Amino acid sequence: MDEKDISRLAIERLHELRSRVEDAANIKPLTARQFEILSDTIRKRTGVMLSPTTLKRLWGYLDEAVTPRRSTLDLLSQFCGWPDFASFVAGYSVEIESGNVGAAVVRADVDIAPGEELTLFWPPARMCRVKYLGRGSWEVEESEGTRLQPRDTFTCPMIVEGEPLYLDNLNHAGARHGVYVCGRKSGIRFERPRKGE
């Protein structure tokens, strides 16, 4: 997708992307302070700063013509769980049939210790914070936009960024539900808490 296509699509899909960002952040920015909160929320989730002024322009809060940069559109799409803006427009990632994963991986009991947490993201605007219990078992601590709820438990030996996440032995609301999949089309992203958080 070239820059010309991106510019045309940005204009066509900006309203939808803004709506997804609002859902993912659980905020509808109407005041200058809310744009600051949104900027901080995006920085915490993605590690990249997008200024409140840029957000105000994109939301039409400032009376200025706006042509969003591709990097800005990619960042907002990533905030909502897509790999980039092109994937957001397509609604899913391009699937690769086989090959080395080459992505970030968390292996139970190898890369993570009991008590440690991960935050998982997948489209559209899904978020789930999970705590590792040990022996391949996890517990949901917090969730947004998904059926998973706090205190749900499941087993999962490996979490691979960019791939679907299969939760086995899901115990939801006191009942066993077998296998549950997160990010079936686009895969999931995850992040670990930064030191000191």
C-alpha positions as CSV (number, residue, x, y, z in Angstrom):
1,M,0.0,0.0,0.0
2,D,1.6,3.3,-1.1
3,E,1.4,6.7,0.6
4,K,-1.3,7.8,-1.9
5,D,-3.5,4.9,-0.9
6,I,-2.8,5.5,2.8
7,S,-3.8,9.2,2.5
8,R,-7.1,8.3,0.7
9,L,-7.9,5.5,3.2
10,A,-6.9,7.7,6.2
11,I,-9.6,10.1,5.2
12,E,-12.2,7.4,4.6
13,R,-11.4,5.4,7.7
14,L,-10.3,8.0,10.2
15,H,-13.7,8.2,11.9
16,E,-13.8,4.4,12.4
17,L,-10.2,4.4,13.7
18,R,-10.9,7.2,16.2
19,S,-14.0,5.3,17.4
20,R,-11.8,2.2,17.9
21,V,-9.2,4.2,19.8
22,E,-11.9,5.6,22.1
23,D,-13.2,2.1,22.8
24,A,-9.7,0.8,23.5
25,A,-8.9,3.7,25.8
26,N,-12.4,3.8,27.3
27,I,-12.5,7.5,26.8
28,K,-14.3,9.9,24.4
29,P,-12.0,13.0,24.3
30,L,-14.1,16.1,24.5
31,T,-11.8,18.4,26.6
32,A,-8.2,19.4,26.5
33,R,-7.5,17.3,29.7
34,Q,-9.1,14.2,28.1
35,F,-6.7,14.5,25.2
36,E,-3.8,14.5,27.7
37,I,-5.2,11.4,29.3
38,L,-5.6,9.7,25.9
39,S,-2.0,10.7,25.0
40,D,-0.7,9.2,28.2
41,T,-2.8,6.0,27.8
42,I,-1.4,5.5,24.2
43,R,2.2,6.0,25.5
44,K,1.7,3.5,28.3
45,R,0.3,0.8,26.0
46,T,2.6,1.3,23.0
47,G,5.7,2.9,24.5
48,V,5.4,5.7,21.9
49,M,4.4,9.3,22.7
50,L,1.6,10.9,20.5
51,S,1.1,14.5,21.6
52,P,-2.2,15.8,22.8
53,T,-2.0,18.4,20.0
54,T,-1.7,15.7,17.3
55,L,-4.7,13.9,18.8
56,K,-6.7,17.1,18.9
57,R,-6.0,17.7,15.2
58,L,-7.0,14.1,14.3
59,W,-10.3,14.4,16.3
60,G,-11.1,17.8,14.8
61,Y,-10.9,19.5,18.2
62,L,-8.6,22.1,16.6
63,D,-9.9,23.8,13.5
64,E,-7.1,22.8,11.2
65,A,-6.9,20.7,8.1
66,V,-5.2,17.4,8.9
67,T,-3.5,14.7,6.8
68,P,-2.4,12.0,9.2
69,R,1.1,10.5,8.8
70,R,1.4,6.8,8.2
71,S,3.4,6.4,11.4
72,T,0.5,8.0,13.4
73,L,-2.1,5.8,11.8
74,D,0.1,2.7,12.4
75,L,0.5,3.7,16.0
76,L,-3.2,4.2,16.6
77,S,-4.0,0.9,14.9
78,Q,-1.4,-0.9,17.1
79,F,-3.0,0.7,20.1
80,C,-6.3,-1.0,19.1
81,G,-4.5,-4.4,18.6
82,W,-3.8,-4.4,14.8
83,P,-0.2,-4.7,13.6
84,D,-0.5,-1.5,11.4
85,F,-3.0,0.7,9.6
86,A,-3.1,-1.4,6.5
87,S,-4.1,-4.4,8.7
88,F,-6.8,-2.3,10.3
89,V,-8.2,-1.4,6.9
90,A,-8.1,-5.0,5.8
91,G,-9.5,-6.2,9.1
92,Y,-6.8,-8.8,9.5
93,S,-3.2,-9.6,9.0
94,V,-1.8,-11.3,6.0
95,E,-1.4,-15.0,6.9
96,I,1.8,-16.8,6.4
97,E,1.5,-20.6,5.9
98,S,4.8,-21.7,7.4
99,G,8.2,-20.6,8.5
100,N,10.1,-19.4,11.5
101,V,8.0,-17.3,13.9
102,G,10.7,-14.6,14.6
103,A,8.3,-13.0,17.1
104,A,8.4,-12.3,20.8
105,V,7.5,-15.5,22.8
106,V,6.7,-16.2,26.4
107,R,7.1,-19.9,27.4
108,A,5.4,-20.9,30.7
109,D,7.9,-21.7,33.5
110,V,10.9,-20.8,31.2
111,D,10.4,-17.1,30.4
112,I,7.9,-16.2,33.2
113,A,7.6,-16.9,36.9
114,P,4.5,-17.4,39.0
115,G,3.1,-14.0,40.0
116,E,4.3,-12.2,36.9
117,E,1.8,-10.5,34.6
118,L,1.3,-9.9,30.9
119,T,-1.2,-7.6,29.2
120,L,-2.6,-9.1,26.0
121,F,-4.1,-7.0,23.1
122,W,-6.1,-8.1,20.0
123,P,-8.5,-6.5,17.6
124,P,-10.9,-5.0,17.9
125,A,-9.9,-3.1,21.0
126,R,-9.6,-6.1,23.3
127,M,-7.3,-6.1,26.3
128,C,-6.7,-8.7,29.0
129,R,-4.2,-8.6,31.9
130,V,-3.3,-12.1,33.1
131,K,-1.2,-13.4,36.0
132,Y,0.9,-16.5,35.6
133,L,0.1,-19.1,38.3
134,G,2.8,-21.7,37.4
135,R,2.7,-25.0,35.6
136,G,1.2,-23.5,32.5
137,S,-1.8,-22.0,34.4
138,W,-3.0,-18.4,34.2
139,E,-5.6,-16.2,35.8
140,V,-7.4,-13.2,34.3
141,E,-6.8,-10.1,36.4
142,E,-8.5,-7.5,34.2
143,S,-10.2,-7.4,30.8
144,E,-11.8,-5.0,28.4
145,G,-14.0,-5.8,25.4
146,T,-13.8,-9.5,25.8
147,R,-15.8,-12.3,27.4
148,L,-12.9,-13.2,29.6
149,Q,-13.5,-11.9,33.1
150,P,-11.4,-11.5,36.3
151,R,-10.8,-14.8,38.1
152,D,-11.2,-16.9,34.9
153,T,-8.4,-19.4,34.7
154,F,-6.9,-21.3,31.8
155,T,-3.8,-23.2,30.7
156,C,-1.4,-22.1,27.9
157,P,2.1,-23.3,27.6
158,M,3.3,-20.6,25.1
159,I,2.2,-17.1,24.0
160,V,3.5,-15.9,20.7
161,E,3.1,-12.3,19.6
162,G,1.3,-11.9,16.2
163,E,-0.3,-15.4,16.5
164,P,-3.7,-16.5,17.8
165,L,-3.7,-17.4,21.5
166,Y,-5.4,-20.7,22.5
167,L,-6.6,-20.9,26.0
168,D,-7.1,-24.5,27.1
169,N,-9.2,-25.7,30.1
170,L,-10.9,-22.3,30.3
171,N,-12.8,-22.0,33.6
172,H,-15.2,-19.1,33.1
173,A,-17.9,-18.1,35.7
174,G,-17.3,-21.4,37.5
175,A,-17.8,-23.6,34.5
176,R,-15.3,-25.4,32.2
177,H,-15.5,-24.2,28.5
178,G,-12.7,-26.1,26.8
179,V,-10.6,-24.2,24.3
180,Y,-11.1,-20.4,23.7
181,V,-9.2,-18.5,21.1
182,C,-8.1,-14.8,21.2
183,G,-7.0,-13.0,18.1
184,R,-8.1,-15.7,15.7
185,K,-7.4,-13.6,12.5
186,S,-4.9,-11.0,13.6
187,G,-3.1,-12.6,16.4
188,I,-2.3,-11.0,19.8
189,R,0.2,-8.6,21.1
190,F,1.5,-8.7,24.6
191,E,3.5,-6.5,26.9
192,R,5.2,-7.1,30.2
193,P,5.2,-4.4,32.9
194,R,8.2,-2.1,32.9
195,K,10.4,-2.3,35.9
196,G,9.1,-0.1,38.7
197,E,5.4,-0.2,37.5
